[in-house]
Amino acid sequence: MKTDARFLWPVLLVSALLGIPALAQKKPAPAPPPPSGKAVLQDRVLAVVDEDPILASDVERVIRLSLDQPKPGEADASFRRRVLDDLIDQRLRFHEVERFNFEQVPVDEIQKRVAEIRSRFPDDAAFQKALKEVGLDLKGLRQLVTRQLLVVTYVDERLGSRVFVEPDEISRYYRDVLTPAMRKQGQQPPPLEDVRDDIRETLKQQKMTQEMASWTRDLRDKAAIVVYSANPKPNQPLPPVVKTIQGKTEAKKPPR
């Protein structure tokens, strides 16, 4: 059963912007060396997913670019932890996809997706600025798009066969969801036959989202995940940090 990639593409693209691996990122310009004898903290490891670290800068990128928003009344600490959890899930999916080899994505499909992203910005300057803010250049974006199209292919093959929409589900959605919602807005619902295909795609998207959530839970159960709490418990190892000393970047293990 072939799933319409239009429904998965926006979700997976945002996922990549949140959790894109370091190899696909454009390296930022090096910071000026700190004063002699002083160490400047540049980043911190917040979690490790199967030996793949997620940094504090990954969380900050999500927040600065408003790729995710706090819920009404959600505390800042809770919001940041939710963003981190999302990043963990995204990294798990990428790791799973990397275990399988898919056919190369056609170049014209890559170009089409890049053009779709570019069209969301008012001009090229705004587009380039947005790329720079998330640590990408155009080449990195193309690599990201290629990766995401492979993810769409995997999700379709892995999960699409589980998704079926029965005729009675379409009728029930029309009767219990669409019709009351339109009448509440003072609108007359169209005949069922006019919206049957739209309802089918909506239900398919909902079911694919549910299947993806279940798949991700299974990946979590099998993965080695370490999350470093901001308020560690007694005897809990401190998170490693990434810092710059005399202008050179190095990782420093926490004291035991």
Kinemage of the C-alpha trace (Angstrom):
@kinemage 1
@onewidth
@group {chain A} dominant
@subgroup {mainchain}
@vectorlist {calphas} color= white
{ca met a 1} P 0.000 0.000 0.000
{ca lys a 2} L 1.685 3.159 -1.174
{ca thr a 3} L 1.497 6.068 1.216
{ca asp a 4} L 1.304 9.623 -0.073
{ca ala a 5} L 4.704 11.058 0.886
{ca arg a 6} L 3.215 14.553 1.127
{ca phe a 7} L 1.881 13.711 4.565
{ca leu a 8} L 5.156 12.369 5.928
{ca trp a 9} L 7.499 14.855 4.279
{ca pro a 10} L 6.842 17.931 6.480
{ca val a 11} L 7.193 15.890 9.682
{ca leu a 12} L 10.358 14.163 8.583
{ca leu a 13} L 11.920 17.329 7.229
{ca val a 14} L 11.435 19.127 10.532
{ca ser a 15} L 12.813 16.042 12.254
{ca ala a 16} L 15.967 16.350 10.235
{ca leu a 17} L 16.349 20.038 10.968
{ca leu a 18} L 16.076 19.207 14.662
{ca gly a 19} L 18.320 16.196 14.735
{ca ile a 20} L 20.562 16.351 11.706
{ca pro a 21} L 23.854 14.533 12.308
{ca ala a 22} L 27.060 16.512 12.475
{ca leu a 23} L 28.344 15.177 9.132
{ca ala a 24} L 25.606 17.034 7.277
{ca gln a 25} L 26.071 20.298 9.100
{ca lys a 26} L 28.153 23.173 7.870
{ca lys a 27} L 30.879 23.833 10.401
{ca pro a 28} L 30.588 27.298 11.955
{ca ala a 29} L 33.469 29.699 11.875
{ca pro a 30} L 35.882 29.041 14.756
{ca ala a 31} L 35.463 31.227 17.797
{ca pro a 32} L 38.336 33.491 18.838
{ca pro a 33} L 40.670 31.921 21.384
{ca pro a 34} L 39.679 32.543 25.023
{ca pro a 35} L 41.983 34.441 27.352
{ca ser a 36} L 44.993 32.477 28.504
{ca gly a 37} L 44.230 30.000 31.267
{ca lys a 38} L 40.434 30.232 30.848
{ca ala a 39} L 38.138 27.561 29.421
{ca val a 40} L 34.982 28.627 27.628
{ca leu a 41} L 32.147 26.109 27.636
{ca gln a 42} L 30.901 25.693 24.062
{ca asp a 43} L 28.470 22.818 24.307
{ca arg a 44} L 27.274 19.980 26.495
{ca val a 45} L 26.115 16.452 25.823
{ca leu a 46} L 22.523 16.073 27.012
{ca ala a 47} L 21.901 12.526 25.824
{ca val a 48} L 23.599 9.679 24.008
{ca val a 49} L 21.634 7.407 21.670
{ca asp a 50} L 23.562 4.251 20.814
{ca glu a 51} L 26.847 6.173 21.218
{ca asp a 52} L 25.516 9.090 19.149
{ca pro a 53} L 25.497 12.286 21.277
{ca ile a 54} L 22.786 14.919 21.294
{ca leu a 55} L 24.121 18.316 22.335
{ca ala a 56} L 22.631 21.269 24.142
{ca ser a 57} L 23.108 23.236 20.923
{ca asp a 58} L 20.712 20.835 19.184
{ca val a 59} L 18.002 21.777 21.674
{ca glu a 60} L 18.837 25.465 21.384
{ca arg a 61} L 18.552 25.285 17.590
{ca val a 62} L 14.981 24.026 17.915
{ca ile a 63} L 14.043 26.806 20.307
{ca arg a 64} L 15.801 29.665 18.481
{ca leu a 65} L 14.230 28.777 15.151
{ca ser a 66} L 10.805 28.191 16.729
{ca leu a 67} L 10.684 24.704 15.231
{ca asp a 68} L 8.782 23.695 18.323
{ca gln a 69} L 6.719 25.828 20.666
{ca pro a 70} L 5.956 25.468 24.388
{ca lys a 71} L 2.431 24.423 25.201
{ca pro a 72} L 0.210 26.812 27.181
{ca gly a 73} L 1.407 26.789 30.770
{ca glu a 74} L 4.369 24.523 30.025
{ca ala a 75} L 7.415 25.323 32.144
{ca asp a 76} L 10.685 26.032 30.364
{ca ala a 77} L 12.386 22.963 31.855
{ca ser a 78} L 9.519 20.728 30.744
{ca phe a 79} L 9.564 22.238 27.262
{ca arg a 80} L 13.290 21.669 26.881
{ca arg a 81} L 12.968 18.078 28.061
{ca arg a 82} L 10.177 17.473 25.540
{ca val a 83} L 12.379 18.870 22.760
{ca leu a 84} L 15.193 16.579 23.890
{ca asp a 85} L 12.866 13.570 23.880
{ca asp a 86} L 11.808 14.437 20.328
{ca leu a 87} L 15.446 14.626 19.277
{ca ile a 88} L 16.086 11.201 20.788
{ca asp a 89} L 13.168 9.729 18.833
{ca gln a 90} L 14.392 11.312 15.620
{ca arg a 91} L 17.906 9.991 16.097
{ca leu a 92} L 16.520 6.497 16.693
{ca arg a 93} L 14.611 6.598 13.400
{ca phe a 94} L 17.676 7.764 11.488
{ca his a 95} L 19.758 4.971 12.960
{ca glu a 96} L 17.184 2.374 11.955
{ca val a 97} L 16.972 3.666 8.392
{ca glu a 98} L 20.770 3.607 8.083
{ca arg a 99} L 20.727 -0.146 8.676
{ca phe a 100} L 19.006 -0.667 5.305
{ca asn a 101} L 20.184 0.152 1.796
{ca phe a 102} L 17.667 1.763 -0.522
{ca glu a 103} L 17.975 2.727 -4.161
{ca gln a 104} L 19.432 6.132 -4.897
{ca val a 105} L 16.887 8.945 -4.899
{ca pro a 106} L 16.352 10.489 -8.384
{ca val a 107} L 18.055 13.857 -8.790
{ca asp a 108} L 14.889 15.522 -10.078
{ca glu a 109} L 13.021 14.462 -6.938
{ca ile a 110} L 15.738 16.008 -4.772
{ca gln a 111} L 15.620 19.248 -6.753
{ca lys a 112} L 11.829 19.324 -6.467
{ca arg a 113} L 11.975 19.036 -2.696
{ca val a 114} L 14.674 21.708 -2.402
{ca ala a 115} L 12.530 24.031 -4.537
{ca glu a 116} L 9.558 23.392 -2.243
{ca ile a 117} L 11.614 24.417 0.785
{ca arg a 118} L 12.988 27.479 -1.005
{ca ser a 119} L 9.447 28.601 -1.921
{ca arg a 120} L 8.580 29.028 1.762
{ca phe a 121} L 10.888 32.029 2.038
{ca pro a 122} L 10.208 35.502 0.616
{ca asp a 123} L 13.555 35.765 -1.185
{ca asp a 124} L 16.915 34.073 -1.570
{ca ala a 125} L 18.522 36.187 1.148
{ca ala a 126} L 15.968 34.976 3.695
{ca phe a 127} L 16.471 31.418 2.490
{ca gln a 128} L 20.254 31.600 2.842
{ca lys a 129} L 19.940 33.224 6.254
{ca ala a 130} L 17.678 30.407 7.475
{ca leu a 131} L 20.138 27.806 6.214
{ca lys a 132} L 22.998 29.536 8.010
{ca glu a 133} L 21.036 29.688 11.256
{ca val a 134} L 20.650 25.909 11.312
{ca gly a 135} L 24.253 25.303 10.272
{ca leu a 136} L 23.577 24.301 6.661
{ca asp a 137} L 24.575 25.387 3.178
{ca leu a 138} L 22.812 24.413 -0.055
{ca lys a 139} L 24.932 21.291 -0.458
{ca gly a 140} L 24.107 20.212 3.073
{ca leu a 141} L 20.422 20.840 2.429
{ca arg a 142} L 20.522 18.588 -0.641
{ca gln a 143} L 22.152 15.881 1.443
{ca leu a 144} L 19.453 16.353 4.048
{ca val a 145} L 16.690 16.151 1.439
{ca thr a 146} L 18.198 12.948 0.024
{ca arg a 147} L 18.301 11.447 3.493
{ca gln a 148} L 14.719 12.410 4.147
{ca leu a 149} L 13.470 10.912 0.903
{ca leu a 150} L 15.153 7.675 1.921
{ca val a 151} L 13.364 7.894 5.278
{ca val a 152} L 10.035 8.405 3.499
{ca thr a 153} L 10.755 5.304 1.411
{ca tyr a 154} L 11.619 3.283 4.488
{ca val a 155} L 8.566 4.428 6.433
{ca asp a 156} L 6.346 3.604 3.483
{ca glu a 157} L 7.806 0.115 3.109
{ca arg a 158} L 8.061 -0.567 6.840
{ca leu a 159} L 4.749 0.864 8.035
{ca gly a 160} L 2.565 1.482 4.995
{ca ser a 161} L 1.509 -2.147 4.677
{ca arg a 162} L -0.104 -1.934 8.119
{ca val a 163} L -2.378 0.964 7.260
{ca phe a 164} L -5.867 0.272 5.952
{ca val a 165} L -8.879 2.568 5.954
{ca glu a 166} L -12.187 0.733 5.937
{ca pro a 167} L -15.307 2.200 4.288
{ca asp a 168} L -17.174 2.288 7.606
{ca glu a 169} L -14.333 4.341 9.120
{ca ile a 170} L -14.811 6.940 6.387
{ca ser a 171} L -18.578 7.046 6.993
{ca arg a 172} L -18.087 7.308 10.748
{ca tyr a 173} L -15.596 10.153 10.384
{ca tyr a 174} L -17.983 11.979 8.055
{ca arg a 175} L -20.904 11.498 10.454
{ca asp a 176} L -19.184 12.025 13.822
{ca val a 177} L -16.359 14.454 13.053
{ca leu a 178} L -16.665 16.375 9.798
{ca thr a 179} L -20.427 17.018 9.784
{ca pro a 180} L -20.696 18.317 13.391
{ca ala a 181} L -17.589 20.488 12.926
{ca met a 182} L -18.921 22.143 9.773
{ca arg a 183} L -22.384 22.687 11.208
{ca lys a 184} L -20.864 24.253 14.308
{ca gln a 185} L -19.228 26.781 11.970
{ca gly a 186} L -22.543 27.431 10.232
{ca gln a 187} L -21.542 25.545 7.068
{ca gln a 188} L -23.453 22.886 5.175
{ca pro a 189} L -21.473 19.618 4.904
{ca pro a 190} L -20.826 18.475 1.321
{ca pro a 191} L -22.058 15.050 0.200
{ca leu a 192} L -19.961 12.169 1.486
{ca glu a 193} L -18.907 11.153 -2.018
{ca asp a 194} L -17.396 14.597 -2.616
{ca val a 195} L -15.043 14.298 0.370
{ca arg a 196} L -14.521 10.531 0.575
{ca asp a 197} L -10.973 10.644 -0.809
{ca asp a 198} L -9.994 13.552 1.447
{ca ile a 199} L -11.306 11.721 4.512
{ca arg a 200} L -9.464 8.550 3.481
{ca glu a 201} L -6.166 10.460 3.256
{ca thr a 202} L -6.795 12.155 6.602
{ca leu a 203} L -7.443 8.822 8.318
{ca lys a 204} L -4.445 7.289 6.578
{ca gln a 205} L -2.239 10.074 7.905
{ca gln a 206} L -3.573 9.590 11.430
{ca lys a 207} L -2.907 5.858 11.288
{ca met a 208} L 0.585 6.353 9.890
{ca thr a 209} L 1.323 8.731 12.763
{ca gln a 210} L 0.137 6.102 15.235
{ca glu a 211} L 2.212 3.405 13.560
{ca met a 212} L 5.275 5.647 13.627
{ca ala a 213} L 4.776 6.287 17.349
{ca ser a 214} L 4.511 2.554 18.020
{ca trp a 215} L 7.589 1.862 15.878
{ca thr a 216} L 9.548 4.540 17.723
{ca arg a 217} L 8.589 3.042 21.105
{ca asp a 218} L 9.929 -0.302 19.919
{ca leu a 219} L 13.180 1.361 18.839
{ca arg a 220} L 13.496 2.973 22.267
{ca asp a 221} L 13.079 -0.391 23.979
{ca lys a 222} L 15.955 -1.849 21.970
{ca ala a 223} L 18.317 1.131 22.092
{ca ala a 224} L 20.997 2.141 24.572
{ca ile a 225} L 19.927 5.635 25.640
{ca val a 226} L 21.580 7.728 28.336
{ca val a 227} L 19.989 11.033 29.339
{ca tyr a 228} L 21.990 13.352 31.575
{ca ser a 229} L 19.661 15.103 33.982
{ca ala a 230} L 20.089 18.773 34.803
{ca asn a 231} L 19.649 17.736 38.454
{ca pro a 232} L 21.589 14.472 38.726
{ca lys a 233} L 20.805 11.990 41.463
{ca pro a 234} L 23.507 10.906 43.929
{ca asn a 235} L 26.217 8.794 42.274
{ca gln a 236} L 24.851 9.597 38.796
{ca pro a 237} L 27.719 10.316 36.345
{ca leu a 238} L 28.023 13.929 35.308
{ca pro a 239} L 27.432 14.639 31.607
{ca pro a 240} L 30.501 15.092 29.410
{ca val a 241} L 31.118 18.562 28.099
{ca val a 242} L 32.585 19.918 24.912
{ca lys a 243} L 34.765 22.935 25.571
{ca thr a 244} L 37.376 25.109 23.952
{ca ile a 245} L 40.779 25.582 25.554
{ca gln a 246} L 43.159 28.060 23.936
{ca gly a 247} L 41.038 27.973 20.792
{ca lys a 248} L 41.211 24.172 20.412
{ca thr a 249} L 38.061 22.105 20.751
{ca glu a 250} L 38.266 18.948 22.809
{ca ala a 251} L 35.973 16.657 24.732
{ca lys a 252} L 36.432 16.324 28.450
{ca lys a 253} L 35.171 13.311 30.348
{ca pro a 254} L 33.373 13.974 33.622
{ca pro a 255} L 35.155 13.189 36.878
{ca arg a 256} L 34.375 9.813 38.386
